[in-house]
């Protein structure tokens, strides 16, 4: 989550590489996202989360989790 929170391109590439070797579970990622406190705008972190979900699992999976970026159920 901290790599995602920083959001640097090389951090996102590292997460993609890890996912190729040992796939993440999108439900677990969402749970970890909800549990993670960040310094800075929470919305930016939410959008980075959705970007990662889309990169790893596709557009449909990201759309299923749009409520996260909308701020629902936090």
N, C-alpha and C positions, 0 to 999 in steps of 0.2 A: 504494500500500500504506500510506503514512503516513496518508492520509485515513481509510482503513479502520481502522488501528490506533488512531487517536484516537476514532473511532466517534461523533462528534457528529452529530446529525440533519442539520445542513446539509452536512456532509461526505458523508454517504450520499446525500443529494439531489444533490449535485454529481456523484458517481459515476454515479448513474442518468441524469443529464442528458448526461454524456459518452457513456455507453453508447448512448443514443438516437441520437446523432450519428455515433458511430464505435464499433460494437459491440465489446465485449471478447470474448476467447476464454476460456472457462472453464478450459481446460487451462493456458493461459498464466497466468491469475490464480492457479491452484493452485501452479504452479511458483514464481511470485513470492512467494506466501505462504510457501512452504517456505524460501525464501532470505532472508526478512526477519527480522531480529532486532528484538525490541521490548522496551521497558522495561515491566515489569508482567507479569501472568499470561498465559502463552502460551495457556491455555485460553480466556480472554476474547477474545483475538485470533482464535482458531479459530472460536469461536461467531459473532463478527462476520463472519468470512469466509463461513461457511455462510449467515448471514442475507443477505449481499450476493448470493451465488450464487442463493438462492431468489428474491430480489427481481428479479434480472436474467434468470434462466433458468428459474425455476419450481421447484416442490417436488421433482419427480423428479430433476432435476439436483443439487439439494442433497442428496437422499438418497444419490445415487451417491458423494458426497464426504464422507459422515459419518465415514469412517475418519480424516479429518483432525482432527475435533474429538475423536475417541476417542484420538488420540495415536499412531496407527499409522503406521509408515513415515516418521517424521520424521527 
